[in-house]
Amino acid sequence: MLDPQQCRALAALYPRADGYRSRVVMARHGFGRGEYKYFSYPLPPLVEALRHALYARLAPVANRWNRELGIGVQYPPTLDEFLARCHDAGQRLPTPLILQYRAGDYNCLHQDLYGEHVFPLQAAILLSEPGADFNGGEFVMTETCAGRQVAQVVPLRQGDALVFTVNQRPVPGRRGGARRAAMRHGVSQLLDGRRHTLGVIFHDAR
């Protein structure tokens, strides 16, 4: 999704004091170890462009999922229209973020739910190169459905983008139709180095 130069440019934004609305130290909240910063509006141009382009491609998938699960919500074709819906409901805080991990850091399994309006897909783009910038720190997902849980480790290289489920997704039911599978995601412990990731979430927060 991004070339090395773009990845380095985004990662270089992390130490800056400006351009962010908040910084979260995970250990203070029981989220794991490491930290992340939420961008403020206006977003950096590359992040803004990615958010709009990805949303346009993913909205039809999100609408199909909701139809399969019998959920009445449908998503408009553009991000601006969807964000207007969020803002009308009081969800006005931008959610795109950069995460930073050092040796020993990790991210507990979680879901990124920030209010009533939730877009069911999000993206993570790895800004660092495994084996060169860091070791360990794999992206981990779990899926729980009908009492059965499956874990998956997703190998990423620098610039790779992963689109994954925020909360739940449809899976085939045993008797036809679809049933809901609950998803969580996290990052395994970093062994050494430093890892930066761009998170692109489409709904805004309260």
N, C-alpha and C positions, 0 to 999 in steps of 0.2 A: 504493500500500500504506500509506503514512504521509502525514499532512498536514504542512505546513510547521512548525507548532509542535512536533510530535513529532520531526521531523528536527532542528530546532534544539536541542531538549532533549537528544537523544542525542549530537549533535556537541559540546555543551557539557560532556559528561562526559569528553572526551578529555584535557584538561589536568590532571584530578584525579590525585593520586597513589594514592588508594585505589580499590578495586574491580577491580584488574587483577592478574593473576598474573605477567605479563612484558611487557616492551617490546622490540621488535625494530627495529633500525636497518638498513634493507635493504642499504646500501652495505657494511656490515661482513661480510655473508655472500654478496655477489655477486648479490643478488636484484633490484637496481635502485637507485633512490633514493627516499627517503621513509621512513616508519616506520609501525608498527602496534602495537597493544596487545591482548593476549588478556584477556578478562574472567576474573575469578575467580568461583567459586561463593560465594554465590548470585548468579545473573545479575540484572541490572536487570529489573524486572517486565515491561516492554514486550518486551525481548529474549527473556525466558523464554516469554512468551505467543506471540510470533511463531514461535519455534523449535518449540513443541509443535503449533501450528495448521498450520504448513507441513508438518511431518513427516507428520501424519495424512493430508494431501491427497496427498503425494508417495510414500508407502509403496506404494500399489497400482501406481504407475508403475514404481518401482524393482523390484518383484516381477515385473512383466510383462517388463521389460528382461532380468532375469536368466533368466527362462524362455526368452525368444527366443534368448539367447546360450548356453544350455545350462549356466548357472552354477547350482549346487545351493543357493546361499544364498537364503533368503527372509527378509523383514523383518517383525517383529511390527507390529501395528496402532498401537501407541502408542510415543511417544518414550521414556517411562520404561522400557518393556520392552527397547527397543534399547540404551539407555544401560546397563542392567544387564548386557547381553551384553558391551558394551565394557569396563565396569569389572571384570567377572570375568576378562577377558583382560589386565588391567593398564593399560587405556586409561582413565585417570581424570581427565585434565586437560581443562578446558573449552576449546573451540575457537572459539566466537563472538568476534568481534574488531571493532575500529574501525581503519580505515586513514586516515592523514593524508598528503596530498601538498601540496607547495608548488611554486613556479615551478622548472622544470627537473627535477622528480621524475618517476619512471615506475616501473612494475612489470614485470619480465621475465615472459615466458610461463612458466607453471608449472602444477603440479597440487597440490592440498591433500590429501596422503595422510599419515596420522599413525599408522598401525599396521595390524594385520591386518584389523580390522573397519572397513570403509569404506562409508558410504552413498553411492550413486552420483550424487546430486544435491545441490546447495547453492544458496544464494541470496545475492545482493548487493543492497543497498538504498542508493541514492544519497541522501546527507543534505544535499548542497549543490546550489545552482542553477547550471547552466551559463549562461555569459553574464553572470551577476551576481556569483557568488562566485569563479568561475574560468573560464579558457578552455583548450582542449586537453583532455588527460586523458580520452580516450575509452576505453570498455571494448572490449577486443579479444579475440576467440576464434579459435583455429585448430583445424581438424579434419583428421586424416591417416588415410587409408584406402587400402589397396592402392597405396601409393606416390604417391598424389595428395593434395596439401595445399591446403586452402581457408581463407582468412582472412575474418573478418567483424567489422565494427565495429558495435556496438550503441548507438544513441543513447538516453540516459536523461535524464529530467528529475528534479528534486528529488522524492523520495518514491517514485519508480518502483522496483519490485523486478524483478530478473532471476533466473530459475531456470535453472541451467545444469549441465553435466556435470562431475563431479569428475575422472573418469579416462577412461571409455570409454562409448559408447552403441551400440545396435544400429542398423544401416542395412541396407536391402534388399541382398541378395546378387545377383549377376548370374544365378545359376542357381537362384534361389529361396532361401528361408530368410533368415537374417540373418548379417551379419559385423560385426566390431568396428571402430569408428572411434575413434581416440584423440584426446582433446580437451586443449587447454591454453588458459589465459586469462591476461590481463595488462591493463595500463593504459598508454596512450601518454603521451608526455611532456606535462606540464602547462606551458602557456605563461605563465600568470600566475595570481595568486590563491591560494586554498586550497581543497582538495577533501577531504571526509570521506565515507567509505563504511562501512556496517555489513555485515559478512560473517556469514552464518548457516550454519555447518557443523554437521552433525547427529551425526557420530561424534566421540567424544572422543579425546585423544591420550595417548601414553605419556609 
